[in-house]
Amino acid sequence: MPYSHAPLPTTHDSPAHSSADIRLVVTDMDGTLLDDDKQVPAGLWEVLERLRERGVLFSPASGRQYATLAREFARAAEGMVFIAENGTYVVRDGVELSSDPLDPAVVTDVVEAVRRLAAGGVDVGAVVCGKRSAYVERTDEAFLAEVRKYYVEHRTVEDVTAVEDDILKIALYDFGPAERTTAPALARFGVTHQVVVSGEHWVDIMNRTANKGAAIRRLQRELGITPAQTMVFGDYLNDLEMLDTAEWSFAMANAHPEVIRRARHVAPPNTEDGVLRTIRRVLGLSAAGH
């Protein structure tokens, strides 16, 4: 998700074309691959075809749910690995590769804390993210409009703590600045779990063992792919661990300052097709029609 402040100056620019033996390309979605209208770049499908021809695995890694990612990439999903729900759920060709669900007692504790925040005047709502669906209690259109952007499969229920599903994470949408309100209010859960600011208005709570980076490392081990053969792109704080898995790690030029500090290189912003331009440059792929 896009960061609202200007990026820090940096000298670790995107490298020119090289003979890098890239075997795995992983990209965040919002604020990274997608433009600010949440649309995939026009050249994506041609690049995916070229990567497939070269035997390069492409993997979206997102806070979005698996069903949303699968719909977005339906025309090219065969063989693709989907790293969904910030790494808590990894699926390939409809088969679960790994998951890291929360303890139901923790789900209840977090939801009750959010209810207290809302009762105290904070405009916040919880999205309880299961394998089969996401679940919400708020029914106002403003909140549901934000939920629909990331959770194509979602249900409104009376009590989100009573659903029967494996809960992968709890995503909190704060209509104010989440980094200053919701995240500090839920900081106590950070003693035993992760409390991650994943966007200007979003906070995710997951197991300590769950993140995009952990999911990528498992995938690298299973496929025999090294960090030197891995390229990753990210823009926000939930991408930090992912950047550590690859020698070819890229922050978008309009990323959160901490992401720019953590990455080895900087790619053009998501508003300028930075992911596709960088893939073409590093792997020596010509644009369509050239």
ABEGO torsion letter per residue (X at the ends): XBBABBBBBBABBBBBBBABBBABBBBBBBGBABBAAGBBBAAAAAAAAAAAAAGBBBBBBBABBAAAAAAAAAAAABGBBBBBGGGABBBBGGBBABBBBBBAAAAAAAAAAAAAAAAAGBBBBBBBBBAABBBBABABAAAAAAAAAABABBBBBABAAABBBBBABBBBBBABBAAAAAAAAAAAAAAABBBBBABAABBBBBBAABBAAAAAAAAAAAAGBBAAABBBBBABAAAAAAAAABABBBBBAABBAAAAAABABBBBBAAAGAAAAAAAAAAGBBBBGX
